[in-house]
Amino acid sequence: MVTSINEPIRVAAVFSGGTIRPVWFDLRGRQVWIREVAFSWRTSEGRLGLLHFSVTDGQGLYEIRFNTECLKWDLANMIEA
């Protein structure tokens, strides 16, 4: 079941060669280590650019987003097993 979250999160990411690779994020006091980035894509809402990452920790699937305008992350959706 997909749960829409839409809440700010803290993310550790590697920025290298024009790419971003999220490594872990905090989810309600728990650190979630990203095992794999399954897919990534870009969207825009007017001037606002969003980078979306579909990531897994091996147990759940999460969609995290990076707002390129204000440089903040949020957790958009999650599917937990």
C-alpha positions as CSV (number, residue, x, y, z in Angstrom):
1,M,0.0,0.0,0.0
2,V,1.3,3.4,-1.0
3,T,1.3,6.0,1.8
4,S,1.6,9.7,0.9
5,I,3.8,11.4,3.4
6,N,5.0,14.8,2.1
7,E,7.1,15.8,5.0
8,P,10.6,17.3,5.2
9,I,13.5,14.9,5.9
10,R,17.2,15.2,6.4
11,V,19.3,13.4,3.7
12,A,22.9,12.6,3.3
13,A,23.8,12.6,-0.4
14,V,26.9,12.6,-2.6
15,F,27.1,15.4,-5.2
16,S,29.6,14.4,-7.9
17,G,30.1,15.1,-11.6
18,G,26.7,16.8,-11.9
19,T,24.8,13.9,-10.3
20,I,23.2,13.4,-6.9
21,R,23.2,10.0,-5.0
22,P,21.3,9.9,-1.8
23,V,23.0,7.7,0.8
24,W,20.6,7.7,3.8
25,F,17.7,9.7,5.2
26,D,16.0,10.2,8.6
27,L,12.5,8.9,8.9
28,R,10.7,9.8,12.2
29,G,13.8,9.3,14.3
30,R,15.1,6.3,12.4
31,Q,18.0,6.4,9.9
32,V,17.2,4.6,6.7
33,W,20.3,3.5,4.7
34,I,19.6,3.4,1.0
35,R,20.6,0.1,-0.6
36,E,19.7,1.1,-4.1
37,V,18.3,4.0,-6.2
38,A,15.8,2.1,-8.4
39,F,14.9,5.1,-10.5
40,S,15.3,8.9,-10.7
41,W,13.5,11.6,-12.7
42,R,12.9,15.3,-12.9
43,T,9.7,17.3,-12.7
44,S,9.0,21.0,-12.5
45,E,6.2,23.1,-11.1
46,G,6.7,26.5,-12.7
47,R,10.2,27.7,-11.8
48,L,10.5,25.0,-9.2
49,G,12.6,22.0,-10.2
50,L,12.2,18.7,-8.3
51,L,14.5,15.7,-8.5
52,H,12.7,12.5,-7.5
53,F,14.4,9.3,-6.3
54,S,12.8,6.0,-5.9
55,V,15.0,4.3,-3.3
56,T,14.9,1.1,-1.2
57,D,16.6,0.0,2.0
58,G,15.8,-3.7,1.2
59,Q,12.6,-3.6,3.2
60,G,10.6,-0.6,1.9
61,L,10.3,1.5,-1.2
62,Y,10.4,5.3,-0.8
63,E,10.1,8.3,-3.0
64,I,12.3,11.2,-1.9
65,R,12.5,14.5,-3.6
66,F,15.1,17.3,-3.8
67,N,13.8,20.8,-4.3
68,T,16.5,22.5,-6.5
69,E,15.2,26.0,-5.6
70,C,15.4,25.9,-1.8
71,L,17.8,22.9,-1.6
72,K,15.6,20.9,0.7
73,W,14.5,17.3,0.8
74,D,11.1,15.7,1.5
75,L,9.7,12.2,1.7
76,A,6.8,12.1,-0.8
77,N,5.6,8.5,-0.6
78,M,6.5,5.1,0.9
79,I,5.5,1.5,0.5
80,E,6.6,-0.7,3.4
81,A,6.6,-4.5,3.3
